[in-house]
Amino acid sequence: MGLSVEVREQFLAEPHVGALSVVERPDRAPLTVPIWYQYTPGGELWVRTPPGSRKARAIAATGRFSLMVQRVVPTVRYVSVEGPVTRTEPDTGERSWEMAARYLPPDKVAGFVEYERTQLGEHIVIAMRPEHWLSADLGSI
């Protein structure tokens, strides 16, 4: 069964690891990679990535991407969104902290942010406006 707008937006707002997909080359299947993301119901979805990464280059070239999140317990549920990029901007320390705090225990956030800053280098934020949605809860069948 498909999810209502409110349920699918709330599910997407939960901290799942997403599977980001973007067409990289017309003669290949889409590039699909796991990624942390942030979403507020009714708003934009955003991700962080190094500016020279394959996904960043592919997103810049196509101007859109999709993201799918799922769970398997207590029922199989998923939400997939696809849409245009609305902005790309330099990352900030605040965004880095916000994303890390979404996924990590509080005592691990500072260490991760420092590691990311010193070892992984510059990141950008890519925002997308969800335009097309697919969703289902297979436990409600």
N, C-alpha and C positions, 0 to 999 in steps of 0.2 A: 504494500500500500504506500502511495505517495504521502509525504509529510505536508502538513499545513505550512503556510508561510512562517508563522510564529515558531513552530517546532523546528523547522529546517534552519531558520536563522539562529535560534538558540543553540542548536546542535553545532552549527558551524562556529559559533562564538566560543565553544568549549576548546580546551587546549589539546587537540588531537595533532599528531604528526601528519602533515598533508603530503600528498603525492602531486607535485607540480608537473604539468605537461605543457610543452610548447613545441611547435613545429620548428625544427632546426634546418632541415633540408627537404625539399619537395620529394626526393626519391627515397626517403627514409621514414620510418615510423616516428612519432613524436618523441623527443627527449623527455624522459620521466624520471624525476628525482625526488627523494624525501626532503621535506623542508618544514621548518617552524614558520608559523604565520600568525597574524593578528586580525581579528574581525570583530566589529561591533554591529549588532543587528541594525539593518537599515543603512549602514555606511559602507565604506570601502574596505576591502581586504588588502593587507600589505604584507610583504615579505622583505627580507634583508639578504643581500648576497654581495660578494665581491664584484666590482664593476666589470672586470675582465672575464668573469666566469662564462662558461658555455651557455648557461641559462640566461644570464643577463644579455649576452650578445644576441641570442635567439629572440628574446622578448623585445629587445630594441628593434630588431629587424621586422618582426611580425606585428608588434603593437598590441598583442593580446596573449593570454595564457589561460590555462584551466587549472583547477585545484580540486582534488577529491580527498575527502576525509571519511573514515569509517571506524566502526567498532564491531566487535563480535559478541560481547557480553553486555547485558543480559539477552539481547537479541541482535541479529545482524542489522545494522543501520548504516546508511551512507548518505552523504550529501556531496554533490559535485557542482561546481560553479565555473562559468567561463565568461570572460568579458574583456573589454578594452582596458589598456593601461591608461590611467588618468593622470599619473605624474610619476616622475623618477627624480629623486633628490638625494643629496648627500645624507648619509646616516649621521646620527648624533649619539652621544653617550647615553642620553635619556632613552632613546629608542632601543639601544642595545640592552640596557638594564631592564626595560619593560618586557622585551621579548624573553630574556633569560629568566626573569621572575615568573613569567607565564608557565614555563616548562620545568624549572629546576626547584629543588627545595631551597628555602630562604638562605640557609647557611652555605650554599654552593654558588649563589648568584655573583657575588663580588669576585671570587676566584675565576669564574668563567669569563666574566666581562674583561678582567685584566688579561687573561690568556688570549682571548679573542683580539684585544687591542694590540698586544705585543707580538703575537705569533701569527695571527690570520690577516692582519692588516685592514685596509680601508674596506668599507661596505657602502652600499647604496640601499635606499628604500625604493621599492617598486610597488605602487598602489594600483589596484584594479577595481572597477565597478562591476559587481556581479550582474550579468545581463541574462544569462541562461542558466537555469537550475535543473538538476535531476536529483531526486531523493527517494528513498524508500526505507521502510522498516519491515523487514521480512518476518519478524516475529508477530506482526499483526495480521498475517495471512491465515 
